[in-house]
Amino acid sequence: MDGSKIECNRLVYSGRVSGTSQADSLKKKGGSGIRDIGFDEILREAVQKEQAIKFSKHAQTRMRQRNIWLSQDEINRIGQAIEKAREKGVRDSLVLMGNLAFIVNVPTKTVVTAVDGENIKENIFTNIDGAVVL
């Protein structure tokens, strides 16, 4: 698979896949600019990406419009809320965190939209089957 792209759980890698360790792969960097990527590295990155919270394009737009910025700690708290909702069988959850609200698709760990304190008071949240209050 010289120089071709490999898709693994929506991750695309260019390079060659080998059975060597990451350390061996880094040593083998050649002048061609293509490096060998070990299977363990691909798997680790795929698992990390699968566990990560995603923000839909709509959520990103709403967060920019409403000047909502999240710290890594807040993102981790949302992740914990998603896990709690998943354990209870919730598919679409409202996550309330302080004066912020997020609608999250639990199976895909995707934040669908975000609402700040100003807009939360007059809002009606529909198409949810659970809520987590942090």
N, C-alpha and C positions, 0 to 999 in steps of 0.2 A: 504494500500500500504506500508506495513512495510518493510523498507529497500530497496524497489525496486527503479528503476530509472524512472524518468519522463522526457519525452522530450517535450519541449515547444519552438518552433521556434529555433531549433538547439541548445538549451541550455539543458544540462543534469544535473539533480540534484539527489543526493542520499539522502535519508532521507524520512520523512513523510511530507505530505502536510496537513495543517490544516487551519481552518478558523480563527485562532487567529492572533493577531497583532504580529509584529516583536518583540516588547518588551516582550510580553508573551512567544513567542517562545524561546527567548534567556534564559528566566528564567527556562524553562522546560528542559534544557540540563541535560541529565541523565548520569549515569555511562556507558551506552551502546555506547557512542560516536556518536549516531545518534540524530540529533536535529530536531524539527518540523520547517518547513519552511512555513510561511504564504503566501497565494496566492498573497497578495499585494507586497511582496518582490519578488516573481517570476515574476510578471507582470512588476514591476519597472526595474528589471535587464534585462528582455527581451526587453523592450522598449529602454533602454540605449544601449544595444548591437545592436539593429536594427538601431539606429541612428548613431552608431559609423562607422568611416571610416575603411575599411578593406584593407589590403595589400596582394595581391596574393603572392604565393610562388615565382613566377618569379620576381615580383617587389622587394620582400625582397632580393633575390639573387642579382639583379641588383644594389640595393641600397648599399649592402655590397661591391660589386665589385667596384663600383664607389665612395665609401666612402661618401655616402649621408646620413646625419643624420638630422632629423627634430626635431625642438622644438615643444612643445605643441601648441604654438602660430601659427606656420607654418601649423601644422595639422589642426587647427581650420580654418585657411585661406583656405586650400584646401576644407574643409567641406563647407564653404560658397560658394566657386566656384562651387562645386557640386550642391548645392541648386539653384544657379543662372542658371546653365545649365538645371537642372530639370524643372525649371519654364518655360524655353523656349522650352521644349520638346526634348532636346538633349539626345541621348542614350549613345553615346561614345564620350568623350570629351578630347581635349588636354587642359591641365591646365599649363599655363606658369607662373612661379613664380620666378622672378629674373633670375638667370642663370640656373634654373632647369625646366624640363618639365616632366609632368606626363600624362600618358594616363589612363583615368578613365572610368569604366563602371558606368554610372550614376544611373540606376535603382537599382543596388546592392551596390552602394557606394564603389566600389572596385577599388583601384589603381592597374592597370594591369602591368605597367612598369614605370620606372623612368630613366631619362637621365640627365646627368650633362652638364655644360657649354662646356667642351671639346668635347663631342660627339654630342651636339645639332646642331652644325654648319653644319655638313655633313649629317644630318639625314633627311629622308623623313618620314612623319607621315601619315599612311594610315588607312583606316577603322574608320575614325572619322566623325562625322556629326556636330561638333561644337568646338569652342575653347573659353577659358576664360583666359584673361590676367590679372594677379594680380600685 
